[in-house]
Amino acid sequence: MIDFEPPLRLHLDGNALIANWRLLKGQGVADCGAAVKADAYGLGAREVVKRLHNAGCRDFFVAHWGEAAAIADLVPAGSISVLNGINAAEIPLIRRLGAIPVLNTPDQIRLWKAAGGGACNIMLDSGINRLGIGPAQTEAALFDGLEIDILMSHLASADEDSGQNAAQLANFVEIGREIRAKRRSLANSAGIFLGTDYHFELTRPGLSLYGGIARPEMAESIQPVVRLSARILQTRQLETGERVGYNGTFTCPRQMRVGTASLGYADGYLRAFAGNGSAYHHGRKMPVIGRISMDLVTIDLSISPDLKEGDWVDIVYDLAKASCSTGLSQYELLTNLGTRFERQWT
Amino acid sequence: MIDFEPPLRLHLDGNALIANWRLLKGQGVADCGAAVKADAYGLGAREVVKRLHNAGCRDFFVAHWGEAAAIADLVPAGSISVLNGINAAEIPLIRRLGAIPVLNTPDQIRLWKAAGGGACNIMLDSGINRLGIGPAQTEAALFDGLEIDILMSHLASADEDSGQNAAQLANFVEIGREIRAKRRSLANSAGIFLGTDYHFELTRPGLSLYGGIARPEMAESIQPVVRLSARILQTRQLETGERVGYNGTFTCPRQMRVGTASLGYADGYLRAFAGNGSAYHHGRKMPVIGRISMDLVTIDLSISPDLKEGDWVDIVYDLAKASCSTGLSQYELLTNLGTRFERQWT
């Protein structure tokens, strides 16, 4: 297939990724893994896993078995945990792959034992009521004979100062008291900043590895990893009163120089950016105007008379601020980044 | 790579796709092309192009050259138009590929001529002020010697009963009066329903091919093409007062049976579905409860005591209704559908 240069880029900062991992790891003495599910939150799991593994990360968490298979040539299979559990039909493939299942239900535990057992992780539900073995299901016999590496649970409200955090911590300790495991793990990115009580032997951040600010106190220390840029496809001079884009939602309040750049909601730059998005070039900030199209965005270039067709502009993509202005979560801002970007790692 | 069965599916109805194309084509006597940019609005461009080509479609529109290259083995390259224009560096590759550029600016026209010309399409800007040659730029000499197949423009407000539609139609006719081209094209899905004045020789729908309702009068005739289903990973019984999901936003008002299914915002099922999404099984509709997670969604299964772990549920995904309830456009609901689905065509 002929290889064209994509007109939009995701600039990914490998040093910032590693710095974030080290910062999160450095909050305590626990080991620090990495959630790389959903293609490493949209950044590209293979490149993320290579870099974090080189930096010393030894535990990777994905949601699906297919996600484990997609990185299993990069790291020892036993360092990959699959969060979303197992079913009977896929056990032969799981054995072949060698990644470690996270068992979420008594049935999954029985299934795993019946299939011969081996290393596994166990998810306890300490209060999110989503995946995991609940308090009423933990009779000791269930866990007999299991070779448990990580006994884990997941926090629902670690990004808030909520009483639910301490309650989940207490539940996790209580439910897990009689269960033998090599390591325990509770904290996601935000949970790491709740204090070392939440760390146990292993933490497993995701969002903040990739530059997301999971709690306000991280804002100064977590570095952005993702930067977006797009090529200007066309510039034009518009008169006062002319309308721009779908449904003519923007009317020029004065003569304006407008540029159309190669980025749209199909790339994850959703219509929620209309009215609040912006681009910049040589430190000059230029507002996005009108509706976001599927493949295109229009920008007021008036303060940048030098910008011309073929030039590139950076797109403002501060995760925390964009989340406030668009109503999308920082997670969605990452995981919806599409497949048309050229992903450039530095 | 070991091939696991994905726990979430996009069921794609090839007959509905073709029926929609025929319906749109049948609104007049013009030929009917297909917008297949953004991976055919998230459905998968290769499968869409094969099916529409078999049905008789002979004009395919993409945004990027990379998108043209990705389907160029399926149809004659000359039947693919690339909407987002050209730049000097990619002309040798464009020549090799053979797909047809849509020239959007005087500079692009001069570039194409200087590179030897050949078949091209021209985008006129009749009022959306996004891409295309504006009224002030159409001196006759610019078009001399061009071998223009399609002279086109794009409607900004075809989904509304807006005066802008007639104004754009008049502008298109006026600006294009002196430009010689084999065919003219103005109408997208919604534009087709503005009447045959808008059809010229070729229409080029996108959204409604894929089941989107671009104008209310299409609601009865356009067929849904996309259906979502997800595997239930876990079920649990919850007591009154227990909280579900991130930040515990949902509190059980009674004893409930809750299921966690394999679908999340990383798959395009955004958090905007919280509080209004639902699943169904054997005609029973079951509300989505709590926040949508990255890879998971929780569902009130109380009315479906028979549903168990490993079973599949359908996810309600009526594009027009979901657009109203989530605030996302029908286009975004399609183009954000992620890569983890198994795309099953019937």
Contacts between the chains, C-beta under 8 A, distances in Angstrom:
chain1	res1	chain2	res2	distance
A	1	B	69	5.1
A	1	B	70	6.7
A	1	B	72	7.9
A	2	B	69	4.7
A	2	B	72	7.8
A	2	B	93	5.3
A	2	B	96	5.9
A	2	B	97	5.3
A	3	B	66	7.9
A	3	B	69	7.6
A	3	B	93	7.9
A	4	B	64	7.1
A	4	B	65	4.0
A	4	B	66	4.6
A	4	B	69	6.2
A	4	B	90	6.0
A	4	B	93	5.9
A	5	B	89	7.4
A	5	B	90	7.0
A	6	B	64	6.8
A	6	B	66	5.9
A	7	B	64	6.6
A	7	B	84	7.0
A	37	B	266	7.5
A	37	B	294	6.8
A	37	B	295	6.0
A	38	B	264	7.7
A	38	B	266	3.6
A	38	B	294	5.5
A	38	B	295	6.5
A	38	B	340	7.8
A	39	B	266	7.9
A	39	B	339	7.4
A	41	B	266	7.8
A	41	B	294	7.9
A	42	B	266	7.5
A	63	B	262	7.9
A	63	B	294	7.4
A	63	B	295	3.9
A	63	B	296	8.0
A	64	B	4	7.1
A	64	B	6	6.9
A	64	B	7	6.6
A	64	B	262	7.6
A	64	B	295	7.5
A	64	B	340	6.5
A	65	B	4	4.0
A	66	B	3	7.9
A	66	B	4	4.6
A	66	B	6	6.0
A	66	B	340	7.2
A	67	B	340	7.9
A	69	B	1	5.1
A	69	B	2	4.7
A	69	B	3	7.6
A	69	B	4	6.2
A	70	B	1	6.7
A	72	B	1	7.9
A	72	B	2	7.8
A	83	B	295	7.5
A	84	B	7	7.0
A	84	B	233	5.6
A	84	B	262	6.2
A	84	B	295	6.6
A	84	B	296	7.6
A	85	B	233	5.6
A	85	B	234	7.2
A	87	B	231	8.0
A	87	B	309	7.7
A	87	B	310	5.3
A	89	B	5	7.4
A	90	B	4	6.0
A	90	B	5	7.0
A	93	B	2	5.3
A	93	B	3	7.8
A	93	B	4	5.9
A	96	B	2	5.9
A	97	B	2	5.2
A	104	B	233	6.9
A	104	B	234	5.5
A	105	B	234	5.4
A	105	B	309	6.5
A	107	B	309	6.4
A	125	B	236	7.7
A	127	B	243	7.2
A	127	B	248	7.9
A	128	B	244	7.6
A	128	B	245	6.4
A	128	B	246	7.2
A	129	B	236	6.7
A	129	B	238	6.1
A	129	B	242	6.0
A	129	B	243	6.8
A	129	B	244	4.7
A	129	B	245	7.1
A	129	B	258	6.6
A	129	B	298	7.4
A	130	B	234	8.0
A	130	B	244	7.2
A	130	B	245	6.0
A	130	B	260	5.3
A	130	B	293	6.7
A	130	B	296	5.9
A	130	B	298	6.0
A	131	B	233	6.5
A	131	B	234	5.5
A	131	B	260	5.6
A	131	B	296	6.8
A	132	B	234	7.9
A	134	B	236	6.1
A	156	B	243	7.4
A	156	B	245	6.7
A	156	B	246	5.4
A	156	B	247	6.3
A	156	B	248	5.7
A	157	B	246	7.2
A	157	B	247	5.1
A	157	B	248	6.3
A	159	B	247	7.6
A	160	B	247	6.4
A	162	B	247	7.5
A	162	B	248	7.6
A	164	B	243	7.5
A	164	B	248	5.8
A	231	B	87	8.0
A	233	B	84	5.6
A	233	B	85	5.6
A	233	B	104	6.9
A	233	B	131	6.5
A	234	B	85	7.2
A	234	B	104	5.5
A	234	B	105	5.4
A	234	B	130	8.0
A	234	B	131	5.6
A	234	B	132	7.9
A	236	B	125	7.7
A	236	B	129	6.7
A	236	B	134	6.2
A	238	B	129	6.1
A	242	B	129	6.0
A	243	B	127	7.2
A	243	B	129	6.8
A	243	B	156	7.4
A	243	B	164	7.5
A	244	B	128	7.6
A	244	B	129	4.7
A	244	B	130	7.2
A	245	B	128	6.5
A	245	B	129	7.1
A	245	B	130	6.0
A	245	B	156	6.7
A	246	B	128	7.2
A	246	B	156	5.4
A	246	B	157	7.2
A	247	B	156	6.3
A	247	B	157	5.2
A	247	B	159	7.6
A	247	B	160	6.4
A	247	B	162	7.5
A	248	B	127	7.9
A	248	B	156	5.7
A	248	B	157	6.3
A	248	B	162	7.7
A	248	B	164	5.8
A	258	B	129	6.6
A	260	B	130	5.3
A	260	B	131	5.6
A	262	B	63	7.9
A	262	B	64	7.6
A	262	B	84	6.2
A	264	B	38	7.7
A	265	B	329	7.6
A	265	B	331	6.8
A	265	B	332	5.2
A	265	B	335	6.3
A	265	B	336	7.6
A	266	B	37	7.5
A	266	B	38	3.6
A	266	B	39	7.9
A	266	B	41	7.8
A	266	B	42	7.5
A	266	B	331	8.0
A	266	B	335	4.0
A	266	B	336	7.9
A	268	B	336	7.3
A	270	B	328	7.5
A	270	B	332	6.0
A	270	B	336	7.8
A	271	B	328	7.6
A	271	B	329	6.0
A	271	B	332	6.4
A	293	B	130	6.7
A	294	B	37	6.8
A	294	B	38	5.5
A	294	B	41	7.9
A	294	B	63	7.4
A	294	B	331	5.9
A	294	B	335	6.3
A	295	B	37	6.1
A	295	B	38	6.5
A	295	B	63	3.9
A	295	B	64	7.5
A	295	B	83	7.5
A	295	B	84	6.6
A	296	B	63	8.0
A	296	B	84	7.6
A	296	B	130	5.9
A	296	B	131	6.8
A	298	B	129	7.4
A	298	B	130	6.0
A	309	B	87	7.7
A	309	B	105	6.4
A	309	B	107	6.3
A	310	B	87	5.3
A	328	B	270	7.5
A	328	B	271	7.6
A	329	B	265	7.6
A	329	B	271	6.0
A	331	B	265	6.8
A	331	B	294	6.0
A	332	B	265	5.2
A	332	B	270	6.0
A	332	B	271	6.4
A	335	B	265	6.3
A	335	B	266	4.0
A	335	B	294	6.3
A	335	B	338	7.9
A	336	B	265	7.6
A	336	B	266	7.9
A	336	B	268	7.3
A	336	B	270	7.8
A	336	B	336	5.7
A	338	B	335	7.9
A	339	B	39	7.4
A	339	B	339	6.9
A	340	B	38	7.8
A	340	B	64	6.5
A	340	B	66	7.2
A	340	B	67	7.9
